[in-house]
Amino acid sequence: MSEAPRAETFVFLDLEATGLPSMEPEIAELSLFAVHRSSLENPEHDETGALVLPRVLDKLTLCMCPTRPFTAKASEITGLSCEGLMQCRKAGFDDAVVRTLEAFLSRQAGPICLVAHNGFDYDFPLLCAELLRLGAHLPRDTICLDTLPALRGLDRAHSHGTRAQGRQGYSLGSLFHRYFQAEPSAAHSAEGDVHTLLLVFLHRSAELLAWADEQAHSWAHIKPMYLPGDAPGLEA
């Protein structure tokens, strides 16, 4: 059973960061698309019949300069660097980011479900760590959905998980290619990946909405990726 009330708004999330979990990374780019449930229940199509993003959605994308350096691989993949972010005079993940995030979420009809691909292993724990460092919290009734295990589970449940599909994998790019026979645009930018994630979700929206209603996790159960030494209430 679901651990929280049925979500009214789904906030699709992606972030780019300085490295892998073992490096205690910091967020360098954050993007969110907020979509009301009614738009996901009734996906829109263009004149050719292709899925398009809902006409009514809110977007928030922020770049920020981390205190930790990027790994060479992370910088190569994301196209971001501390030097480039500093040159553009971007501050870090600070109280202003928290206030902006809180204001963005407060405009959405609740309860809110955060949606990310591989979110349980990366996006959610890292966001939790950054918020913890600043003593910030998401709304109590926030829930979260990871589309990676959700789509795997749906395929197993409906016998879609053929050997061929198993070989294709469940990366966001692989799923997009499988569903749309095309390559996603702007991969490894936070906003580009959220765009791709939302289209993947829309392709199987009825199934994923039902999955969220039954199996979404409470945000309160998300553990931070690491404990920042300067987090309020924590010993250094």
N, C-alpha and C positions, 0 to 999 in steps of 0.2 A: 504494500500500500504506500501511497504518497505520504511523505513526512510533513507536508505543509499544504495549505489551501491551494486550490486550482489557480494557476497563474492567469492573470489578465493581460499582462504585457510581457513580451519576450525581448530581452536585450542581448543581442548577438555581440560577442566580444572577441577581440584578438589583441595581442600585445607583442611587441618586439622588445628584446632585452639583450643584456650584455653577454649572455652565455648560458650554459647548461646548469641544471640545479646544483651540481657539485661545486660550482663556482660562486654560489650565493649571488645570483645575478640581480640586477636592478632593471626596472622598466625604463625603456627609452622612447617608446611610442605606444599609445593606447587608442583604440578605436572602438566605438560602440554604435550599433544601429538599434533603435528601439521601435518595435513593431507591435501593434495591438493584435490580440488574439484573432479578432474578426478578419484581419487581413491575411492571416496565415490559414484560416479556415476556408477562405475564398481566394486562392491565388489568382493573380492577374496574368494575362497573356497579351502579346502584341498581335498585329494583324496576321502574322505568319503562324500563330499558335505557340510561339516560344514563351517560356516563362520570363517574366520581368519582375523587378523589385516592386514592392507595394508603393503606390503613389504617396501614401501618407506614412512617413517614417521620420524619426528624429535621428540626427547623426552628431556624434562628438568624436573628434580626432585631435589628440594632443601629442606633441613631441616634447621631450624633456631630457636634460643632460644629466646622466648618472655620475655618481662620484667614483664608481669603479670603472676601469677601462673595459672596453669590449675585447673579447677574444678575437683573434684574427678571423676565425670561421664565422662568428656571429656578425662581424662587420662586413664580411664578404657577402653573406646571405641577405642581410637587411639593407645594406647600402648606407648604414648609419655609422657615425664615429663620434667620439667625444669632441674631436677637433671641429668637425662640421657643426655639431650642435652648439658648441661654445661660440663659434663664429656667428651663428644666428642668434646668439644671446638668449638661449633657452635655459631656464632654471630647471632644477631637478623636480622629482616627485615630492611636492611640498604641500603645505596647507592650502595653497591656492588651487592646486590640482584636486585636493579632497573637496573643497568647497564647490568647485565646478562640477565634479562628479556627483556630489550630493544634490546640487541644483538640477542637474540633468535627470537624475533618477526621480526626484520629487515631482517632476512634470509628468511622469508616466502613471497610468492607472495601475494600482497594485491589486494583488501581490505581483511581484516581479520575478521572472525566471531568467537568470543569466545563462547564456548558451555559448559554449566554446568547444572547439575540436581538440581533443586531448586535454580538456580543461582540468580534469581531476588530477592529472599528473604534472601540469605545468601552469597554465594561466591562472586558475583559481588559487592554488597555494602561493604563487608569487604575488598576486594582487593582495591576498590576505596578509602576507609578510610586510608589504609596503604600507598597507593601512594600519597594521599593528604598530609599526615604527612611529606612526604619527598619532596613535591613540584614537583612530577613526573606526567607524563601524558602518556596515550596510544596514538597511531596514531589517527589523527582526523577522519579518515574514518572507524575506528573500529566499528563493530556492535556486538550484542550479542543475543544469543538464549538460552532460558531455556527449556530443554526437558520435564520438568514436565508439565507445562500448554500446551506445544505443543502436547504431546502425548494424554493428556486428550481431547484437542480440536479436534485432528484427529479422535479419537474414537467416539466422539459425532457426528462429521460431517459424518462419514461413518457408523454410527449405529453399531459400534463395542462395544459400552459401555453397555454391558449387565449387568444385576444385579450381575451375578457371577463375572464378571470382576471388577465391582465396589467394591465388597467385597474384592477382591484380593489387591486392592490398587495400587498406582503408585510410591511406593518407588523404588529406583534403583534395590534393591535385588528382589522385587516382579516382576518387569518387566523382569529382566533377567531370573528368574525361569519360568515365563509365556512363554517367547519366546524360551528358550533353554532347559527347563525341567531339570535344574541343578542349583546348588548353585554357586554364583560368588566366585572366589578365591581372597584372600587378601583383603577382605572387610575392610573398615575403615583405609586403608593406602591410601594416596593420589594417588599413582601410580596404586594401585590395583583398586581403584574406577574409575579412568580414563579409564583403560583397559575395565572394565565392561561397562562404559558409551559408549565407542566407539563401542563395539559389539552391544549394544542395538540400537544405532543410525544406524549401518549398516543393522540391521534387517529390518528397515523401512526407509532406506536412501532416496529413491525417494520421499516419502511423506515429510520427514523432510527437505530435500533440498528445496522443493517447499514452505514449510511453512516458512523457513528462508528467501527465496527470497521475500515473501509477508509480513511477520510479524516480522522479526528481529528488535530489537530496537537499536537505536544509543547509543553507549557507553556514549556519552555526556549527555544522559538523566538518567544515573544511579546516584542515590544519595548515598553518603557515609553512612555506617551503623551508624556512629557517627562522630563527629567533634573532631579530636585530638587537645588537647590544645596547642601542640607545632607545629601545622601545619603552614607553611609559610603563612604570611598574615592574620593569625587569632589571636585574642586576647586570652591570657591565661585565 
